C-alpha cells in the first residue's frame, strides 16, 4: 500500500430528489468524489476517484426520518496503485 497523504479533501456533486407522490415522502441523493482512505482516517491517496454514494431517507412523520446510506469503497488501483476500501453502509433515524 502506498503511504497516504495526511491531508486532502472530498467533494460531492450530489443529485437530490424529494419524492412526495408516494404514501410517505422519500428523499434520494447520490454521487461523490474522494481521495480518502477509510473515509480519510488512514489519510488520503494521491489519486482522486469517483465513487457511488447513495442515500435514501423515508419520512413516516413530518419530524422523523429513517434512512439508509451506502458508499462504494474507492479503488485506487486504476493508476497502478493497490489500495481498495471496503463498501460502507449506515442506517440512521432521527
MMTF fields as JSON, N, C-alpha, C and O atoms, coordinates in Angstrom:
{
  "mmtfVersion": "1.0.0",
  "mmtfProducer": "UNKNOWN",
  "numBonds": 375,
  "numAtoms": 376,
  "numGroups": 94,
  "numChains": 1,
  "numModels": 1,
  "chainsPerModel": [1],
  "groupsPerChain": [94],
  "chainIdList": ["A"],
  "bondAtomList": [4, 2, 8, 6, 12, 10, 16, 14, 20, 18, 24, 22, 28, 26, 32, 30, 36, 34, 40, 38, 44, 42, 48, 46, 52, 50, 56, 54, 60, 58, 64, 62, 68, 66, 72, 70, 76, 74, 80, 78, 84, 82, 88, 86, 92, 90, 96, 94, 100, 98, 104, 102, 108, 106, 112, 110, 116, 114, 120, 118, 124, 122, 128, 126, 132, 130, 136, 134, 140, 138, 144, 142, 148, 146, 152, 150, 156, 154, 160, 158, 164, 162, 168, 166, 172, 170, 176, 174, 180, 178, 184, 182, 188, 186, 192, 190, 196, 194, 200, 198, 204, 202, 208, 206, 212, 210, 216, 214, 220, 218, 224, 222, 228, 226, 232, 230, 236, 234, 240, 238, 244, 242, 248, 246, 252, 250, 256, 254, 260, 258, 264, 262, 268, 266, 272, 270, 276, 274, 280, 278, 284, 282, 288, 286, 292, 290, 296, 294, 300, 298, 304, 302, 308, 306, 312, 310, 316, 314, 320, 318, 324, 322, 328, 326, 332, 330, 336, 334, 340, 338, 344, 342, 348, 346, 352, 350, 356, 354, 360, 358, 364, 362, 368, 366, 372, 370],
  "bondOrderList": [1, 1, 1, 1, 1, 1, 1, 1, 1, 1, 1, 1, 1, 1, 1, 1, 1, 1, 1, 1, 1, 1, 1, 1, 1, 1, 1, 1, 1, 1, 1, 1, 1, 1, 1, 1, 1, 1, 1, 1, 1, 1, 1, 1, 1, 1, 1, 1, 1, 1, 1, 1, 1, 1, 1, 1, 1, 1, 1, 1, 1, 1, 1, 1, 1, 1, 1, 1, 1, 1, 1, 1, 1, 1, 1, 1, 1, 1, 1, 1, 1, 1, 1, 1, 1, 1, 1, 1, 1, 1, 1, 1, 1],
  "groupList": [{"groupName": "UNK", "atomNameList": ["N", "CA", "C", "O"], "elementList": ["N", "C", "C", "O"], "formalChargeList": [0, 0, 0, 0], "bondAtomList": [1, 0, 2, 1, 3, 2], "bondOrderList": [1, 1, 2], "singleLetterCode": "X", "chemCompType": "L-PEPTIDE LINKING"}],
  "groupTypeList": [0, 0, 0, 0, 0, 0, 0, 0, 0, 0, 0, 0, 0, 0, 0, 0, 0, 0, 0, 0, 0, 0, 0, 0, 0, 0, 0, 0, 0, 0, 0, 0, 0, 0, 0, 0, 0, 0, 0, 0, 0, 0, 0, 0, 0, 0, 0, 0, 0, 0, 0, 0, 0, 0, 0, 0, 0, 0, 0, 0, 0, 0, 0, 0, 0, 0, 0, 0, 0, 0, 0, 0, 0, 0, 0, 0, 0, 0, 0, 0, 0, 0, 0, 0, 0, 0, 0, 0, 0, 0, 0, 0, 0, 0],
  "groupIdList": [1, 2, 3, 4, 5, 6, 7, 8, 9, 10, 11, 12, 13, 14, 15, 16, 17, 18, 19, 20, 21, 22, 23, 24, 25, 26, 27, 28, 29, 30, 31, 32, 33, 34, 35, 36, 37, 38, 39, 40, 41, 42, 43, 44, 45, 46, 47, 48, 49, 50, 51, 52, 53, 54, 55, 56, 57, 58, 59, 60, 61, 62, 63, 64, 65, 66, 67, 68, 69, 70, 71, 72, 73, 74, 75, 76, 77, 78, 79, 80, 81, 82, 83, 84, 85, 86, 87, 88, 89, 90, 91, 92, 93, 94],
  "secStructList": [7, 7, 7, 7, 5, 1, 7, 7, 7, 7, 5, 7, 7, 7, 3, 3, 3, 3, 3, 7, 1, 1, 1, 1, 3, 3, 3, 3, 3, 3, 3, 3, 3, 3, 3, 3, 1, 6, 6, 6, 6, 6, 7, 3, 3, 3, 3, 3, 3, 3, 3, 3, 3, 3, 3, 3, 3, 3, 3, 3, 3, 6, 6, 3, 3, 3, 3, 3, 3, 3, 3, 7, 7, 7, 5, 4, 4, 4, 4, 6, 7, 7, 7, 5, 7, 7, 7, 3, 3, 3, 3, 3, 3, 7],
  "xCoordList": [0.846, 0.0, 0.886, 1.85, 0.556, 1.306, 1.049, -0.048, 2.054, 1.808, 0.735, 0.704, -0.128, -1.209, -0.749, 0.085, -1.294, -1.063, -1.816, -2.811, -1.346, -2.013, -3.116, -3.863, -3.231, -4.33, -4.915, -4.246, -6.143, -6.864, -8.296, -8.665, -9.097, -10.496, -11.348, -10.872, -12.598, -13.605, -14.564, -14.713, -15.205, -16.286, -17.429, -17.247, -18.6, -19.821, -20.405, -20.481, -20.806, -21.659, -22.912, -23.005, -23.85, -24.977, -26.24, -26.593, -26.897, -28.237, -29.226, -29.106, -30.186, -31.154, -32.568, -32.869, -33.413, -34.824, -35.689, -35.511, -36.617, -37.589, -38.89, -39.536, -39.272, -40.438, -41.627, -41.611, -42.647, -43.827, -45.05, -46.105, -44.925, -46.059, -46.269, -47.244, -45.407, -45.535, -46.373, -46.662, -46.767, -47.559, -46.856, -47.519, -45.521, -44.737, -43.634, -43.154, -43.221, -42.166, -40.833, -40.494, -40.096, -38.81, -37.799, -38.09, -36.61, -35.517, -34.425, -33.963, -34.006, -32.99, -31.858, -32.113, -30.609, -29.471, -28.282, -28.244, -27.305, -26.138, -25.065, -25.302, -23.858, -22.645, -21.609, -21.96, -20.319, -19.248, -17.897, -17.722, -16.945, -15.548, -14.69, -14.965, -13.656, -12.862, -11.4, -11.049, -10.559, -9.174, -8.961, -7.879, -9.994, -9.887, -9.669, -10.217, -8.862, -8.675, -9.334, -8.955, -10.319, -11.166, -11.737, -11.588, -12.39, -13.047, -12.091, -12.512, -10.814, -9.813, -9.113, -8.15, -9.568, -8.955, -7.512, -6.65, -7.234, -5.869, -5.132, -4.051, -5.705, -5.084, -5.759, -6.893, -5.036, -5.601, -4.664, -3.447, -5.229, -4.473, -3.982, -4.478, -3.014, -2.506, -3.408, -3.322, -4.273, -5.19, -6.619, -6.968, -7.432, -8.848, -9.681, -9.348, -10.756, -11.647, -13.095, -13.408, -13.965, -15.397, -16.011, -15.751, -16.828, -17.448, -18.947, -19.433, -19.664, -21.099, -21.398, -20.866, -22.234, -22.705, -24.205, -24.654, -24.98, -26.427, -27.059, -26.633, -28.063, -28.757, -30.26, -30.729, -31.006, -32.465, -33.013, -32.683, -33.842, -34.493, -35.996, -36.515, -36.688, -38.146, -38.626, -38.084, -39.638, -40.175, -41.58, -42.562, -41.691, -43.01, -43.877, -45.104, -43.239, -43.914, -43.138, -41.957, -43.749, -43.059, -41.747, -40.882, -41.582, -40.407, -39.527, -38.639, -39.763, -38.974, -38.538, -39.33, -37.259, -36.796, -36.047, -35.426, -36.12, -35.399, -34.658, -35.256, -33.35, -32.588, -31.546, -31.175, -31.088, -30.018, -29.028, -29.41, -27.753, -26.688, -25.769, -25.426, -25.369, -24.463, -23.375, -23.663, -22.138, -20.987, -20.092, -19.632, -19.846, -18.976, -17.534, -17.128, -16.771, -15.384, -14.549, -14.657, -13.708, -12.889, -11.817, -11.283, -11.517, -10.477, -9.425, -9.668, -8.259, -7.199, -6.225, -5.107, -6.629, -5.76, -5.735, -4.914, -6.604, -6.693, -5.398, -5.07, -4.667, -3.428, -2.189, -1.108, -2.341, -1.197, -1.07, -0.183, -1.933, -1.921, -2.512, -2.97, -2.499, -3.035, -3.914, -4.016, -4.553, -5.39, -6.864, -7.292, -7.63, -9.076, -9.757, -9.421, -10.707, -11.517, -12.699, -13.135, -13.215, -14.448, -15.651, -15.547, -16.783, -18.023, -18.469, -18.087, -19.271, -19.712, -21.219, -21.759, -21.893, -23.321, -23.651, -22.949, -24.728, -25.152, -26.666, -27.27, -27.276, -28.723, -28.924, -28.287, -29.81, -29.999, -31.466, -32.317, -31.742, -33.093, -32.946, -32.039, -33.837, -33.746, -35.051, -35.138],
  "yCoordList": [-1.18, 0.0, 1.236, 1.319, 2.188, 3.443, 4.234, 4.173, 4.979, 5.82, 6.853, 7.409, 7.101, 8.064, 9.464, 9.64, 10.458, 11.853, 12.132, 11.471, 13.111, 13.431, 14.464, 14.72, 15.058, 15.996, 15.797, 15.303, 16.18, 16.033, 16.464, 16.929, 16.314, 16.722, 15.89, 15.367, 15.782, 15.135, 16.21, 17.254, 15.953, 16.848, 16.041, 14.956, 16.601, 15.965, 16.774, 18.001, 16.099, 16.68, 15.819, 14.756, 16.295, 15.461, 15.814, 16.984, 14.793, 14.942, 14.493, 13.394, 15.334, 15.044, 15.177, 16.077, 14.269, 14.314, 14.044, 13.036, 14.939, 14.758, 14.289, 15.045, 13.057, 12.442, 12.527, 11.931, 13.261, 13.438, 12.68, 12.713, 12.001, 11.301, 9.906, 9.24, 9.46, 8.149, 8.289, 9.409, 7.178, 7.275, 8.069, 8.73, 8.008, 8.841, 9.517, 8.939, 10.728, 11.409, 10.646, 10.054, 10.676, 9.995, 10.965, 11.643, 11.024, 11.839, 10.908, 10.033, 11.091, 10.242, 11.146, 12.198, 10.739, 11.509, 10.596, 9.468, 11.084, 10.271, 10.971, 12.025, 10.363, 10.737, 11.379, 12.107, 11.111, 11.635, 11.462, 10.578, 12.305, 12.171, 12.146, 12.884, 11.308, 11.177, 10.888, 10.392, 11.203, 10.766, 9.995, 9.459, 9.943, 9.373, 7.877, 7.141, 7.438, 6.017, 5.767, 6.379, 4.873, 4.644, 5.982, 6.381, 6.658, 7.947, 9.003, 9.914, 8.889, 9.858, 9.5, 10.168, 8.469, 8.086, 7.636, 7.955, 6.895, 6.46, 7.45, 7.147, 8.613, 9.625, 9.678, 9.23, 10.235, 10.479, 9.973, 10.129, 9.371, 8.819, 9.945, 11.068, 9.653, 10.659, 10.826, 11.839, 9.851, 9.979, 10.175, 9.763, 10.797, 11.035, 10.055, 9.745, 9.573, 8.663, 9.045, 9.579, 8.776, 8.995, 7.685, 6.626, 7.776, 6.585, 6.797, 7.924, 5.721, 5.818, 6.045, 5.355, 6.997, 7.306, 7.51, 8.397, 6.705, 6.753, 6.878, 6.228, 7.707, 7.928, 7.938, 8.602, 7.201, 7.184, 7.429, 6.701, 8.448, 8.745, 8.741, 9.354, 8.053, 7.994, 8.805, 8.676, 9.637, 10.463, 9.979, 10.491, 8.988, 8.471, 9.491, 9.44, 10.426, 11.549, 12.81, 12.715, 13.973, 15.199, 15.476, 16.17, 14.957, 15.259, 14.028, 14.089, 12.93, 11.704, 11.19, 11.136, 10.812, 10.192, 8.907, 8.779, 7.967, 6.701, 6.572, 6.69, 6.327, 6.343, 5.251, 4.61, 5.063, 4.13, 4.853, 5.474, 4.769, 5.36, 4.234, 3.363, 4.244, 3.231, 3.924, 4.747, 3.592, 4.216, 3.109, 2.258, 3.118, 2.121, 2.502, 3.647, 1.543, 1.803, 2.153, 1.493, 3.192, 3.584, 2.544, 1.889, 2.41, 1.51, 2.378, 2.937, 2.487, 3.324, 2.531, 2.985, 1.361, 0.522, 0.875, 0.332, 1.764, 2.097, 2.718, 2.541, 3.435, 4.085, 3.331, 3.911, 2.065, 1.272, 1.143, 0.437, 1.807, 1.661, 0.322, -0.438, 0.039, -1.246, -1.117, -2.071, 0.027, 0.223, 0.181, 0.867, -0.627, -0.739, -0.649, -1.405, 0.265, 0.361, -0.587, -0.926, -1.011, -1.777, -0.867, 0.344, -1.441, -0.675, -0.299, -0.945, 0.741, 1.28, 1.471, 1.925, 1.125, 1.437, 1.898, 1.58, 2.652, 3.216, 3.298, 3.726, 2.888, 3.018, 4.072, 4.02, 5.032, 6.124, 6.406, 6.07, 7.03, 7.503, 8.79, 8.933, 9.692, 10.967, 11.691, 12.771],
  "zCoordList": [0.0, 0.0, 0.0, 0.761, -0.852, -0.892, 0.384, 0.94, 0.853, 2.027, 1.708, 0.61, 2.655, 2.453, 2.817, 3.705, 2.128, 2.494, 3.779, 4.077, 4.546, 5.804, 5.643, 6.588, 4.471, 4.258, 2.87, 1.962, 2.723, 1.466, 1.671, 2.75, 0.645, 0.745, -0.192, -1.2, 0.16, -0.671, -1.158, -0.524, -2.273, -2.66, -3.236, -3.789, -3.088, -3.537, -4.684, -4.615, -5.71, -6.73, -6.64, -7.254, -5.877, -5.467, -6.238, -6.388, -6.714, -7.291, -6.213, -5.672, -5.911, -4.856, -5.411, -6.195, -4.987, -5.399, -4.179, -3.495, -3.908, -2.827, -3.464, -4.189, -3.201, -3.843, -2.891, -1.814, -3.287, -2.426, -2.946, -2.313, -4.084, -4.669, -4.062, -4.408, -3.193, -2.548, -1.279, -0.859, -0.663, 0.577, 1.686, 2.485, 1.741, 2.658, 1.847, 0.871, 2.227, 1.473, 1.542, 2.567, 0.442, 0.345, -0.261, -1.246, 0.338, -0.162, -0.669, 0.064, -1.929, -2.554, -3.044, -3.63, -2.805, -3.307, -3.57, -3.08, -4.348, -4.625, -5.431, -6.02, -5.453, -6.201, -5.291, -4.362, -5.556, -4.716, -5.389, -6.228, -5.022, -5.436, -4.176, -3.23, -4.149, -2.934, -3.223, -4.293, -2.258, -2.183, -0.878, -0.637, -0.042, 1.295, 1.314, 0.494, 2.26, 2.538, 3.887, 4.886, 3.924, 5.092, 5.548, 6.702, 4.617, 4.83, 5.369, 6.082, 5.036, 5.467, 6.765, 7.142, 7.456, 8.728, 8.53, 9.349, 7.449, 7.149, 6.254, 5.749, 6.058, 5.205, 3.85, 3.681, 2.884, 1.571, 0.492, 0.59, -0.527, -1.634, -2.53, -2.446, -3.382, -4.314, -5.522, -6.215, -5.793, -6.922, -6.436, -5.329, -7.258, -6.954, -7.767, -8.911, -7.177, -7.881, -7.602, -6.538, -8.547, -8.356, -7.898, -8.467, -6.862, -6.292, -6.201, -6.289, -6.027, -5.815, -4.345, -3.475, -4.084, -2.739, -2.856, -3.582, -2.155, -2.295, -0.924, 0.031, -0.835, 0.418, 0.15, -0.774, 0.961, 0.872, 2.275, 3.211, 2.415, 3.691, 3.501, 2.568, 4.383, 4.387, 5.586, 6.684, 5.378, 6.452, 6.812, 6.275, 7.724, 8.067, 8.799, 8.712, 9.525, 10.17, 9.807, 9.47, 9.861, 9.439, 10.184, 9.65, 11.388, 12.202, 12.483, 13.333, 11.785, 11.957, 10.592, 9.651, 10.499, 9.263, 9.592, 10.648, 8.667, 8.749, 7.427, 6.357, 7.503, 6.271, 6.168, 7.152, 4.945, 4.626, 3.731, 2.74, 4.087, 3.293, 2.851, 3.65, 1.587, 1.05, 0.246, -0.623, 0.535, -0.126, -0.658, 0.103, -1.951, -2.567, -2.243, -2.441, -1.748, -1.39, -2.606, -3.639, -2.502, -3.645, -3.958, -3.063, -5.239, -5.722, -6.403, -7.472, -5.779, -6.321, -7.183, -7.425, -7.646, -8.451, -9.922, -10.66, -10.377, -11.803, -12.338, -13.511, -11.497, -11.946, -11.472, -11.372, -11.188, -10.76, -9.258, -8.778, -8.497, -7.039, -6.649, -7.502, -5.371, -4.941, -3.709, -2.938, -3.496, -2.319, -2.708, -3.636, -1.99, -2.205, -0.845, 0.066, -0.7, 0.512, 0.421, -0.68, 1.537, 1.565, 1.41, 1.604, 1.065, 0.985, 2.396, 3.372, 2.488, 3.764, 3.713, 2.705, 4.795, 4.876, 6.271, 7.232, 6.373, 7.632, 7.629, 6.645, 8.726, 8.911, 9.986, 11.038, 9.725, 10.687, 10.904, 10.08, 12.029, 12.353, 13.159, 13.978, 12.912, 13.656, 13.702, 14.286]
}
